[in-house]
Every structure is written in C-alpha cells, then in structure tokens.
C-alpha cells in the first residue's frame, strides 16, 4: 500500500460522488443513516473551490477523502480545551467502502492533522453524530478528546443530529 494525499480538483468530483455513494450504502446497511444522496457530496464542489477538500490515493486509486475547513457551525456549542486557540475542522471523512479496516482512515486523519498544523492551527477539531460508533472509536483511538456536552445540528425543522465535539492538538 502506497498512500498519498493531495488537494481534490473538479476532475475528482465524479469519482468522489461514486465513492461516497458506496460509503452511504455501507453506512445505511450498518444502521448509521446520517448521510444520503445529497450530503456530503453536495458540498464537494464548494470545498474544492475553497481548497478544503483532499483525496487520499493508494497507488493512484481513490481510497478516501476529507475536508479540512477553517470554520464550522458548531464550535460555540461545546467547551473546548482552549476555545480561543486557532483550530481547523475535519469533516466529511470517508474511506472507500471496500477499503475499511486497512488504516486508511487513521492515515487520512494524520494527514489532516499535519495540514492543520502547517496552517497554524493549534487543534484539529471535528463533530461526530452520536450514533456513528465506528467513527467515535477511530477518533478516540487516535487520541482525540471528547468535549463535554453535545451540539444539536438542526438539519430541518423537527430533525436534528446530536453531534459530539472532539479535538486533538496538532503538535
């Protein structure tokens, strides 16, 4: 396995949409029904335009992707270790459905942490929906600390996802 990370381009969008369609199907089959045919792929074009979307490839083949964002809607809803410290936000991390449990997710998170550090962030932060146990286990195994409380991310009237904030220093 030879993994590499690079910024995504508009040319990657069709392959990313196909990969995430498989990820959503696998998540649904596991009872983790938090993504759909709209989210997260509807955000990818804007992520690319802002330079925030990255792809992880294995010998040139798409293996994972993630967004590394300067902002997030949820930070003020949980008490961080140092709320005033500069932070980057990891989002939309997805590993190809046929490549889970190969260490690709851990590699992608470490790449995001390194990129966050080079951008001057003291912390890499993220939010995970409470029912996404595999993601929670991965992040906690990698050393992320869960902030107290939760953020109720209102998707539409009458429907919200409860999300936990997690963070790790970039150094």
Secondary structure, 3 states (H helix, E strand, C coil): CCEEEEECCHHHHHHHHHHHHHHHHHHHHCCCCCCCCCCCHHHHHHHHHCCCEEEEEECCEEEEEEEEECCCCCHHHCECCCCCCCEEEEEEEEECCCCCCCCHHHHHHHHHHHHHHHCCCCEEEEEEECCCHHHHHHHHHCCCEECECCEEEEEECCEEEEEEEEEEECC
